[in-house]
């Protein structure tokens, strides 16, 4: 037998599992108690050996999640057998021993975290969780992927990834602590939702009903009944629907064979895929593609996609319409399905043949977004894709491939013509794009307007802007660091309302009353260009806005009358 012993026992701080539970009997529930604290991930390690690869930090809490183990763990004076689906909490200054019978039997995760409680206003101190040493997890298999993702993000070296790892950790704690009360029954609905998410993320794999039932720790028959009651269909029907919806996107976006598409979404062969496709949609894959490509009932749920459609000479059948992107208010025959976000009831009433949208920058699908496919086939374009690829993709979806290619050819010719006109005026001077919002200010980077100025026209980029991909919120005190020769003033987070118009105008007046602003090189040289009254007419990341901005840029840079003067 192999031993890992870490003795961190402090007699004054030690409480047995029974004492901790007893302390909670007369107060709020244990779940409510645990939910009242703040938690912060410190580190996560995935350990595959019996060697003591970690030291339990005496000032932090620890969590051990065993994927595979043969032995036992002793926490304080209590010993627990080790096997799958067990989680143990290590309080600070607690003695524990890990005994493993085989050298190759250890596969577990060790998490260090802070637990804090409010002592007084704006002051937090280490908390005492009074949590049981041992927690049971019936859907541990589903947590493994979250743990691996958490570890990757925590150790990527990227600050945003570390923040996402901490968000995943909060979700993990929520799942573990919510059911921490003694005798509390598993939340079956939550477990079923986790298997739905598993199917949505892993539909390409060979997934069985038995596997899904094992993940949530219930019998196959009970799992199927509970699943159908919640989802309105069996688990396998739900999985087939996910695969068919993914296949719809592939059919519209790629020229791959049915066999290739079938295998890529998890179907065994193209014949079974075709049968399932027709059973689900009422049409064969070929009929589906032809119907969608030549349909006029296309719903656009993002302004940038509306811009691409208009550039290709298509007025969307339905769209989000508001003054933030003024072009949409000119649509005469388009059905309004929402002001800033899609209204599901309006979208359902419109009955489009196809929905096109774009995913969020940092987050997965919301519950509403999962419902789009229930209304109509939905194509979701990736956030980080280049706008030219977006345009070509939209063209392919609606059968206007040639129009998209022709449009891009005309655009490149126009870019070169305008570049030859403005370069003798701008030369090597840098241009900073500053967005003005209500009480906020940003510097735009390489996307949106920057993709035209710095990418297409190849104008000089100010110091520090190359590190900004989309935008960066700044203060007036930050602007001298960019040392820009010229400044283009545009809007930031404009919702299209008259209130925002007035607020942004007030912000600009305050700028010009400020000595720091007037001291900037571009302001002293009267090289500030006014474009803040155009909402997001030009700042939308789409072909139409970029084309319009090329004309606006030529007008601005070739006319001194457009400069904002002090």
N, C-alpha and C positions, 0 to 999 in steps of 0.2 A: 504494500500500500504506500502511496506517495502522499506527502503532507505539504500543504502551504499554510503556514501559520503567521498571522499578523496580530500581535497583541497590542491593542490600543485601549485597554480598559482603564476607565476613570471611575472609581467607586462612587464619587459624589454625583456624577451625571448619569449613571446607568439605571435604566428601568427595564424590567422584564416585559415581555410581550403582554402577559396577563395584566400587569400594572398599567400599561399604556391603554389597554382596552378598558380597564376598570375606570380609569380617569375620565373616559369619555361618556360613561353611562348616564351621568346626571346632567350633561351639557348638550350642546348641539350634536347632530349626527357626525360620525367620523368623516363622511364625505364632505359635509358643509365645513367642518373644521379644516380639512386639507385644502379645500377650495379657497379659503380665506387668505392664503399666503402667496408670496411671489416666488417664482422659481427661475433659476438661470443656469443653463448648461455650462459646465466648465470644460469637460472633456469626455470623449467616448473612445474606448478601445475594444477591438475584437480580438480575443485571445484564443489561440489554438493549441496551447501546450500547458503542461503542468507547472512550468517554471513560474516563479512569482514575478510576472512581468509588470506588476503595478504595485504601488504603495497606496493604501487607503489614506487620503488626506485627512488629518485629524480634525481640521476645522470645517470640513465639508461633509455632506451626505454622499453616500454611495449607493449604487443599485447594481445588482448582479442579475442578468437574464440568461438562463442556461438554455442553449440550443441543443447541446448534447453533453451528458456527464454521467459518470458512474461512481458514486461515492456518497459523501454526506458533507454538510456544512454545519458548523457549530457557531451560533451567534449568542454571545453572552453565555448563559448556562444551558441553552436549549439546542438540541441537535435535530437537524432536518435531513431526510433523505433527498438525494439529488436525482432529478429526471427532467424530461422536457416539460415545457409550459409552466415553469416555476420562476418566480421573481422574488428576490430578497432585497430588503432595504437595510443599509448599514448606517446607523446614526453616527455622528462624530464621536470620537473617543470610545468606540465600542470594540470589544475583543471578538475576533472571529477566527475560526480555523476551517480551511477547505481541505478535505481528505478525498483524494481521487484514487481509485483502485487500479486503474490502468493508465499508462503514460500517454496513450493516444486517445483518451476518452474525453478530453476537455475541449469544448467549443462553446464559448460564452462571451457575453458582452459586459464590460464594466463601465459604468457611467458615474462621473463625479458631478455634483450639482450643488448650487447654493439654494437654501430655503430661508426666506426673509419674512418678517412680520413688521407691521407698522407699530412703532413705539410711541411716537407723537407726530405732529404734522411735519411732513417731508423728511422724517428720520426713520430708517429701517434698521432692524437689528436681526441677528441670527434667530431663527425660529426653532422651536421644539415640536416636531411633527406628531409625536405620540402615535406613530403609524405601526401596524403589525410588522414583525420581521419578514413574514412570508405572505405573498400575494399570489392568488391563482389567476391564470390567464387562459381562457378557453379558446381564444382565437390568436394564439401565439404565432402561428405560421404566417398570419397576415402582418404581424408586427415586425417580422424578420426583415422584410423589404424596407420598411420605414427605418429600422435600425441601420441597415447598410447604407441607405441614402443619407441618413443623419451623419454617419461616420465620414462618408465621402465629402459632404459639404463642410463639415467641421474642420477637416484637414486639408481643404483645397487651397488655403491661403488667401481666399477672397472674402472680404468683409461681408458682402451681401450673402454669400453662401453660408457664412457663419450665422448670420441672422436667421436664414431659412432653417438651418439645423436647430436653432433654438426654438423656432416655431414648431417644428416637428416634435421636439422634446416636450413642449407644452401639450401637444395633442396626445402624445404617449402617456404623460402623467394623467391627463384627463380621463383616458380610457382605463388606466389602472386604478386611480384613486376614486373614480365615481362609484365603483362597486366594492369599495374597501370595507363597508360595514359587514360585520359578522352575520352570516346567513342571508346576505343580499343575493337575490337571484340574478342571473346574467340577463342583461338587456338584449333580448333576442333581436329586436328590430335594429339595434345598433350593429350587432354582429352580421345580420343579413345585409345591411348597407355596406359593411366592409367587404363582404364577398362580391357584391355588385361592383364596387370599386376595383376589386382584384380582377374580375372578368374584364372590365373596361380597359385596364392597364395591361392585361396578359392574354388577350383574346387570341393571340397567335399560337399559344401553347395548347397542348392536349389537356383539356380540363374536363374532369368527370364530376358527376353529382356526388359520388362518394368522397372525392377529394375536398369538395366545398363543404360538405357536411362535417368532415373531420376537422376542417379549419375552425369551425365554430363549436365543435365539441358536442354535437347532437346527432341523433340517428338520421339516416338518409330520408326515411319517410316523413319524419317530423320536420326536417329541414325543407323538404319539397312543399309540404302543406303550408308551413309558415311563410315560405318565399312567395308562393302563389297568392296567399292572402294579402301580402304586402305589395307585390309587384303586378299582380293581375295575370301572371303567366308563370310557367314552370322555369326553373333555373336554366335548363337547356334551351328553352325557347328564348329566354332573355339573352343567353350567350349567342345564339344564332342570329338574333336581331342586331346585336352589336357588330357581329362579323359582316352581316349584310350591309349595315350602314357604313362600315369602313370600306367595304368593297365598292359601294356607290362612289365614294370619293376617288378611289383608284381608277374606276371605269371612266370617270370624267376627266381625270388629270393625267392619266398615263396612257400609253399605247400598248401596254403589256397584254399578253394573251390571257384568256380566261383561266387557263391552268395556273399561270404564274400568280394572278390576282387571288385565285382561290386558295392557293397554298400560303400566300403572304398574310391572309387574314384568318387562317386556322382551319380551313376546310380540307378534307382529305384529297379530293379530286374535283375537276371542273364540272363533272356531271352532277355530283351531289350538290355542288355550289349552285349550279343553274336551277336545280329543282327547288332548293331552299330559297333562292332569290325570287323565283316566280311565286312561290307559296307566300312569301312575305310581302312582295310589292304588287303582285298581280300581273307583272310583266316579265318577259325574259330580259337578261342583261343587255342584249342588242337593242331591243325595243325601248328599254329604259334610256339608254344613251341617246338614241335618236330623238326621243320625246323631249328630253331635257335640253339638248343642244339647240333645238329650234323653238323652245317655249318662249313666250313673251312675258310670262308671269314670274319674274325674278325679284326676290326681296333682298335688299341690301341693308344690313344691320350696322354698317360702319361707313362713316363719311368717305374714307379713303377708297372704299370699294365703289361707292356711288360715283366718285370722281373718275375712276377707271371706266365705269360703264358709260358715262357721258362722253368721255374722250373717245370711246369706240362707237359713238353715235346711238347709244341705247339709253332711253329714259327708263329707269327701273320701274317695275310694276308697283312695288312697295318699298318704302325706305324710312329711315330715321330722318326727320326734318326739323331743323331749328336754325336760328339766326347766327349761331356760332360758326357755322359753315354756310354763309349766305347763298351759295350757289343752289342749295337744296330748296330754298324758298321760291325759286323760279320754276320748279317742277310743276307743270300744269296738271298732268294726269296721274301722278304718282299717289298711291294710297299712303297716307300718313300712319305709321305703325308705332310712333313714339317720338318723344321730344329729345331725350338724351339717351334713354335705354329703351329696348323693345318692350312694348306692352303685349304680353302673350295673348290676351283676349283679342286685341286688334289684329295681331298676326294670324291667329286662328281664323278670324272672320274673313281676312283677306284671301285665305286659301291659295298661297303661292305654290308654284310647281317646284321651285328651288329657292333655298336660302343660302346666301353667301355672307360669311362673317370673318372676323379675324380674332385670333386668341389674344389673351391679355399678355402684357409684358412679362410678368413674374408669376402669375397664378394659373392654376388649372381651371377646368370648367366649373361653373356654378350649377346649382340644381336647375335653374331656369334654362341654361344653355343645353343641358342634357335633354330638355323637353323639345328643343327645336326640331330634332329628327322625328318627333311624334307628329309634328305639323307638316313638314315637307323635308325631302332630302336636303341635307345641309353640308356645305363645303366650308371648312375652317382653314384659313390661310395662316401660316406661321407669322408671329409678330416680327421676328428679326430678318425676314426675307427682304431683299432689295425690291424697291417699288417697280423696277422694270420687270422683274420676275412676276410680281403680283399682276401687272398689266397683261403679260403674256398668258398667265394662268387663267385670268378672267376671260381673255379672248378665247382660249382653248375650251373653257367650260361652255361658253355660249355659241361656239361655232364661228368665232370671228378671229381666227388665228392670223389670217392675212391682214386684216384691218389693224391688228395689234403690231405686227411687223412693220407695216407701212407707217403707222403713227410714230413708232420709235425712230424710223429712218428720217422722217420729217423733223422730229425733235432734235436729233443729233445735228442735222444741217443748220437748224435755227440756233443751237448752242454755239456752233463754230462762228456763225455770222455775227452774233451779239458779242462773243468774246473778242473778235477782231475790232469791234467798235469801242468797247469799254476799256480794253487793256491800255491804249495810249493815255487814257484819263486816269485810271487807277494805278497803273504801273505795278510796283511791288509794295504798295501800301496795304496794310492789314485792315480788315473789316470785321468788327465785332457785332454779333446779332444779340441784342438785348431785348428780352421780353418783359413787358410791364403788366402786372396784374393788380388786383386789389390788395394793397399792403404787401405785395410780393414782387420779386424781381428774379429773372433767371438769365443765364447765358445759354443760347442754343448751340449745340455742337455739330456733329457730322451728319445728323439726320435732318429731316424737314428742310428748312431753308438752306442749311449748311450743305446738304447734298447737291444743291444747285450752285451756290456761290463757290464753295471750296472744291466740290467734286467735279461738276460739269464745266463751270467757267474757269476753274483752276486759279481763283483769286487767293491772295496770301492769307494764311490762317494766323490769327493773333497767338501770342504766347499763351500756352495753357489750354487752348481750345481743342487741340488734337487729342487730349485725354478725355474729352466730354463726348460720349456717344450720342446721347439724345438731348438732354438739357441738364443744367445744374443751377439750383437756386443759390443766389448770391445776395450780398448787400451792397450798398453804394460804396462802402469802404473797400470792397474786393475789386472794383472795376479798374483802378489804376494798375493792378498787377498784370492785366492783360495788355496794357500799353498799346491800345489800338489807335491807328491813324484815322479810322472812320468808324462810325457807329450807326447801325440800322436799328431803329426803334420799332418794335412790333408788339403784338398783344401776347399775353400769357394767361392761360386758364380763363379764357373768355367764354361765358355760357350763352352769349347771344342776347342777353337782356340789356335794356336801357340803363339799368342800375350799374352794370359792369362798364358800359360805355362811359358813364359819368365818373365812376370810380377811377378808371384808367386815366381819363383826362385830368382828374385832380392829382393823381400820382405824378403825371408828367409836369404839371405846374409846380408841384413841390420840389421836383428834381431841379428845375431851373431856378428855384429860389435858394438852392443849396450850394454853398461855396465849394464843396467837394466835387459836385457835378460840373460846375463851371470851370473848375481847375483842370479837368481832363483835357488831354491834347486834342481829341476830336471835337470837343465842345468849343475850345478856344479858337480852333480853326474853322468853325462853322461847318463842320463835316459830319453833321448828324442828320440822318434821313428819316423822315416821318412816315411810318406805315402802321402806327398803332391804332388807327381808326378803322382797320379792315377786318376786325375779328380774326377768324382763322381762315380767311379767304385764301391766303398764300402759304400758311404754315402747315396745312394738312399734307401728310406724306403720300401724295397721289399724283399720278401723271397730269391730271387737269390743273391742279394747283401749281405744279412745277412749270408747266407751259405758260400759265398766266403770270407767274412770278418772273420768268425770263423777260416778258414784255415790261413788267413793272421795274425790274432792275435796270433795264436799258433806259427807261424814262428817268429814274432816280439819278443814275450816275452821269447822265448826259445833260442834266438840267439843274443849274444852281438854284432854281426857284423851288425845288423840292426839299432843299436843306432846311432843317429847323434852326432858326437863328436866335441868338440870345438877345 
